[in-house]
Amino acid sequence: MLPAPIAATVQVTAVLEKLGITYCIGGSLASTIYGLVRTTQDSDLVADMHSEHVTPFVRALEGDFYVDEESIAEAFVATAEDTLLAKLEWYRIGGEVSERQWRDVLGILKVQAGRLNLAYLRRWAIELKVEDLLERAVNDADG
């Protein structure tokens, strides 16, 4: 039997695939894939959903999940870089005390070393006001 977060992810992605909707998986499940294994797991799903997909998607899942039709249409693609930036934002928002978020950041940097687009990371880190955290994480991951 699969853990609940993974089982839910499989159920939702099966509906997305049946409807022909492109999606990506983020959250701690993605950071585990890109970095180090975490004991707590969740999935953030981002889907390229169009208006004609919303009703069939909601109908397929409403018996098992709370599905908010108004918020479904927002989409963004979570790459390793975007996952790392989101983790840095959560770390900052959480008062820079979450060892879990920081460990996820370092894990992504270490496992993806040499494959990350550092120019992209630095540009968006400035935009998101986490450039100091990014530089600290890059230095910590190298050390």
C-alpha positions in Angstrom: 0.0 0.0 0.0 1.3 3.4 -1.0 1.7 6.2 1.6 -1.3 8.6 1.4 0.4 11.5 -0.3 1.8 9.3 -3.0 -1.5 7.4 -3.4 -3.3 10.8 -3.8 -0.7 11.9 -6.3 -1.2 8.7 -8.4 -5.0 9.2 -8.3 -4.9 12.8 -9.4 -2.2 12.3 -12.1 -4.2 9.4 -13.5 -7.1 11.8 -14.1 -4.8 14.4 -15.6 -3.3 11.8 -17.9 -6.8 10.5 -18.9 -7.8 14.1 -19.8 -4.5 14.7 -21.7 -3.4 17.4 -19.4 0.4 18.1 -19.0 1.4 18.4 -15.4 4.5 18.5 -13.1 5.0 17.4 -9.6 6.5 19.8 -7.0 6.6 19.9 -3.2 8.7 17.6 -1.0 8.1 14.7 -3.4 9.9 16.7 -6.1 12.7 17.9 -3.7 13.2 14.3 -2.7 13.6 13.3 -6.3 16.0 16.2 -6.9 17.8 16.1 -3.6 17.7 14.1 -0.3 14.9 11.9 1.0 12.5 13.5 3.5 10.5 11.7 6.1 7.5 14.0 5.6 6.1 14.0 2.0 3.6 16.0 0.1 3.0 16.8 -3.5 2.3 20.0 -5.2 0.8 19.4 -8.7 0.8 22.1 -11.3 -1.2 21.4 -14.5 -1.6 23.1 -17.8 -5.3 23.0 -17.6 -7.6 24.8 -20.0 -11.2 25.8 -19.4 -12.6 22.7 -21.1 -10.7 20.5 -18.7 -12.0 22.0 -15.5 -15.4 20.4 -15.3 -14.3 16.8 -16.2 -11.4 17.1 -13.8 -13.6 18.3 -10.9 -16.2 15.6 -11.6 -13.6 12.9 -11.6 -12.2 13.9 -8.2 -14.9 15.6 -6.2 -16.0 12.4 -4.5 -12.6 11.9 -3.0 -11.1 15.4 -2.7 -12.1 19.0 -2.1 -11.7 20.6 -5.5 -11.9 24.4 -6.0 -12.9 25.1 -9.6 -11.9 28.8 -9.4 -8.3 28.1 -8.4 -7.5 25.2 -10.7 -6.6 27.3 -13.8 -3.4 28.8 -12.4 -0.3 27.1 -13.8 3.6 27.3 -13.4 6.3 24.8 -14.2 8.4 23.5 -11.3 11.9 22.8 -12.4 14.7 22.0 -10.0 15.5 25.8 -10.1 11.9 26.8 -9.4 11.6 24.2 -6.6 14.8 25.5 -5.0 13.6 29.1 -5.3 10.2 28.2 -3.7 12.0 26.5 -0.9 14.1 29.6 -0.3 10.9 31.7 -0.2 9.3 29.3 2.4 12.5 29.4 4.4 12.4 33.2 4.5 8.7 33.4 5.2 9.1 30.9 8.0 11.7 33.1 9.8 14.7 31.3 8.4 14.5 28.6 11.1 13.2 25.5 9.3 15.9 23.0 9.1 13.8 20.9 6.8 13.5 23.7 4.2 17.2 24.5 4.4 18.1 20.8 4.1 15.9 20.6 1.0 17.6 23.6 -0.6 21.1 22.2 0.1 20.0 18.7 -1.1 18.9 20.1 -4.4 22.1 22.1 -4.8 24.3 19.1 -4.0 22.4 16.5 -6.1 21.9 18.9 -9.1 25.4 20.4 -8.9 26.6 21.4 -12.4 23.1 21.0 -13.9 21.4 24.0 -12.3 21.0 27.2 -14.3 22.7 29.6 -11.8 22.0 32.7 -13.9 18.3 31.9 -13.8 18.5 31.2 -10.0 20.4 34.4 -9.3 18.0 36.6 -11.5 14.9 35.2 -9.8 16.5 35.2 -6.3 16.9 39.0 -6.7 13.3 39.3 -7.8 12.1 37.2 -4.9 14.4 39.0 -2.4 16.1 35.8 -1.4 19.5 36.4 -3.2 21.3 36.4 0.2 19.9 33.0 1.0 20.8 31.6 -2.4 24.4 32.7 -2.1 24.6 31.3 1.5 23.1 28.0 0.3 25.5 27.8 -2.7 28.4 28.4 -0.3 27.1 25.9 2.3 26.5 23.2 -0.4 30.0 23.6 -1.8 31.6 23.3 1.7 
